Amino acid sequence: MKLLIASGNRHKVTEIAKLLQGTTWEVCSLADFPDVELPPEDAPDFAGNARIKAVAASKATGLWVLADDSGLAVDYLNGEPGVRSARYAGEQKDDNANNQKLLAAMQNCSREQRTARFICVLSLVSPTGEEFTAQGVCEGTIGYEERGEFGFGYDPLFVMSDGVHTMAELDMAAKNQVSHRARALAALLPTLLKIAESE
């Protein structure tokens, strides 16, 4: 059974596909549906943005759709960049520019004030309008420099709760054990398995 991942971010699609290996779901992405255009993500929170994408993609394709909205919430910055995480430094979605802006915004911040978390909300929508939601959170801190060759986005700056490794220093297998997306999907997995069994 096909499950459309409503994202143009190939890293996210790869992560989710790996997490669903061994199930009967056949994962595809928006790259397989070039004519599908998603509406603007203009909701005030992650859940709203995930739902916007999932509902639109399901209506356009007639498939089960899984959409995520995720980002980084930094306590020192009152939750920013939040829903603007991908566009923090501008509409071009430049990871390096985003990271440099974050470091600049926190240059006078003490080590104790650098607490942050990655948040992911998944929205699963059926062709008949059923909706399911799950959230995952990964706690950590913001480092002083980028470290690591894996991951994407803010991963090189996000120091895990062990206080040692950044998210970008974890390979895919390790990241899929602890990431916010992995935790959200783990929460949604019983629902996905139940749906697959009933089809």
C-alpha positions as CSV (number, residue, x, y, z in Angstrom):
1,M,0.0,0.0,0.0
2,K,1.4,3.4,-1.0
3,L,2.2,6.1,1.6
4,L,3.1,9.5,0.1
5,I,5.6,11.5,2.1
6,A,4.5,15.1,1.5
7,S,7.9,16.6,1.5
8,G,10.4,17.9,-1.1
9,N,13.2,17.3,1.4
10,R,14.9,14.1,0.3
11,H,16.6,13.7,3.7
12,K,13.3,13.6,5.5
13,V,11.9,11.1,3.0
14,T,14.9,8.8,3.3
15,E,14.7,8.9,7.1
16,I,11.0,8.0,7.2
17,A,11.4,5.3,4.5
18,K,14.2,3.7,6.6
19,L,12.0,3.8,9.7
20,L,9.2,2.1,7.9
21,Q,11.3,-0.7,6.4
22,G,9.8,-4.1,7.2
23,T,6.2,-2.9,7.0
24,T,3.8,-3.3,4.1
25,W,3.9,0.4,3.4
26,E,5.4,1.4,0.0
27,V,6.9,4.9,0.5
28,C,6.8,7.4,-2.3
29,S,7.5,11.2,-2.3
30,L,6.4,14.4,-3.9
31,A,9.1,13.8,-6.5
32,D,6.9,11.1,-7.9
33,F,4.1,13.6,-8.3
34,P,5.7,16.7,-9.9
35,D,2.3,18.3,-10.7
36,V,1.2,18.4,-7.0
37,E,1.7,21.8,-5.5
38,L,1.3,22.3,-1.7
39,P,-0.3,25.4,-0.3
40,P,1.7,27.8,1.9
41,E,2.6,26.6,5.4
42,D,1.1,29.6,7.2
43,A,-0.1,27.9,10.4
44,P,1.3,29.3,13.7
45,D,2.5,25.8,14.9
46,F,4.0,22.6,13.7
47,A,0.8,20.6,13.9
48,G,-1.1,23.1,11.7
49,N,1.6,23.1,9.0
50,A,1.9,19.3,8.9
51,R,-1.9,19.1,8.5
52,I,-2.0,21.7,5.7
53,K,0.5,19.6,3.7
54,A,-1.1,16.2,4.4
55,V,-4.6,17.2,3.6
56,A,-3.7,19.0,0.3
57,A,-1.5,16.1,-0.9
58,S,-4.1,13.5,-0.1
59,K,-6.8,15.4,-1.9
60,A,-4.5,15.8,-4.9
61,T,-3.4,12.2,-5.2
62,G,-6.1,10.1,-3.5
63,L,-3.4,8.4,-1.4
64,W,-2.6,8.0,2.3
65,V,-0.3,10.9,3.1
66,L,2.2,11.4,5.9
67,A,3.4,15.0,6.3
68,D,5.7,16.4,8.9
69,D,6.6,19.8,10.2
70,S,9.6,20.1,12.4
71,G,12.0,22.6,13.6
72,L,14.2,23.9,16.4
73,A,13.0,25.7,19.4
74,V,15.7,27.6,21.4
75,D,14.7,28.7,24.9
76,Y,17.1,31.7,24.9
77,L,15.3,32.9,21.7
78,N,11.8,32.4,23.1
79,G,11.2,29.4,21.0
80,E,12.7,30.7,17.8
81,P,13.3,29.8,15.0
82,G,10.3,27.5,15.5
83,V,8.0,27.1,12.5
84,R,10.4,29.4,10.6
85,S,13.4,27.0,11.1
86,A,14.0,26.3,7.4
87,R,13.6,30.0,6.5
88,Y,15.3,31.5,9.6
89,A,17.9,33.4,7.5
90,G,15.6,33.9,4.4
91,E,13.3,32.3,2.0
92,Q,16.1,30.5,0.2
93,K,16.2,27.8,2.9
94,D,20.0,27.9,3.3
95,D,21.2,25.6,6.1
96,N,24.6,27.3,6.4
97,A,23.0,30.8,6.6
98,N,20.5,29.5,9.2
99,N,23.2,28.1,11.4
100,Q,25.4,31.2,11.2
101,K,22.4,33.4,12.1
102,L,21.6,31.2,15.1
103,L,25.2,31.3,16.3
104,A,25.2,35.1,16.0
105,A,22.0,35.4,17.9
106,M,23.4,33.3,20.7
107,Q,26.9,34.8,20.9
108,N,26.3,36.4,24.3
109,C,24.5,33.4,25.7
110,S,25.9,31.4,28.6
111,R,26.3,27.6,28.4
112,E,23.4,27.2,30.9
113,Q,21.1,29.3,28.6
114,R,21.7,27.2,25.5
115,T,18.9,24.7,26.0
116,A,16.9,23.8,23.0
117,R,14.8,21.0,21.4
118,F,14.0,19.6,18.1
119,I,10.2,19.1,17.6
120,C,8.5,17.1,15.0
121,V,4.7,16.7,14.4
122,L,3.5,14.1,12.0
123,S,0.1,14.3,10.3
124,L,-1.3,11.2,8.7
125,V,-4.4,11.7,6.4
126,S,-6.4,9.1,4.5
127,P,-8.1,9.6,1.1
128,T,-11.5,9.6,3.0
129,G,-10.4,12.3,5.4
130,E,-9.3,10.4,8.5
131,E,-6.6,12.2,10.4
132,F,-4.0,11.1,12.9
133,T,-1.3,13.1,14.6
134,A,1.8,12.3,16.6
135,Q,4.6,14.4,18.1
136,G,8.3,13.7,19.0
137,V,10.7,15.8,20.9
138,C,14.5,15.6,21.2
139,E,16.1,17.7,24.0
140,G,19.6,19.1,23.8
141,T,21.6,22.3,23.7
142,I,23.1,24.6,21.0
143,G,26.8,24.2,20.5
144,Y,29.4,26.9,19.8
145,E,30.5,25.6,16.4
146,E,29.3,23.2,13.8
147,R,30.5,19.6,14.2
148,G,29.7,16.4,12.3
149,E,29.3,15.3,8.7
150,F,25.9,13.6,8.9
151,G,22.4,15.0,9.1
152,F,21.2,18.3,7.7
153,G,19.8,21.6,8.9
154,Y,20.7,22.5,12.5
155,D,22.1,19.0,13.2
156,P,25.8,20.2,13.3
157,L,24.9,22.7,16.1
158,F,22.5,20.6,18.1
159,V,24.3,18.9,21.0
160,M,22.5,15.8,22.2
161,S,21.4,15.4,25.8
162,D,24.6,13.3,26.4
163,G,26.4,16.7,26.2
164,V,29.0,15.1,23.9
165,H,27.8,14.4,20.3
166,T,26.0,16.7,17.9
167,M,23.1,15.3,15.9
168,A,25.3,15.5,12.8
169,E,27.9,13.2,14.5
170,L,25.4,10.4,14.5
171,D,25.1,8.2,11.5
172,M,21.6,7.4,10.1
173,A,21.1,4.3,12.2
174,A,22.0,6.0,15.4
175,K,20.0,9.1,14.6
176,N,16.9,7.0,13.8
177,Q,17.0,5.7,17.4
178,V,16.8,9.1,19.0
179,S,15.7,11.9,16.6
180,H,12.5,13.9,17.1
181,R,11.2,12.4,13.8
182,A,12.0,8.9,14.9
183,R,10.1,9.5,18.2
184,A,7.1,11.0,16.4
185,L,7.0,8.0,14.0
186,A,7.4,5.5,16.8
187,A,4.3,7.1,18.4
188,L,2.4,6.9,15.1
189,L,3.7,3.4,14.1
190,P,0.9,1.4,15.9
191,T,-1.6,3.3,13.9
192,L,0.3,2.8,10.6
193,L,0.6,-0.9,11.3
194,K,-3.1,-1.2,12.1
195,I,-4.1,0.5,8.9
196,A,-1.8,-1.7,6.8
197,E,-3.3,-4.8,8.4
198,S,-6.9,-3.7,7.7
199,E,-6.3,-3.0,4.0
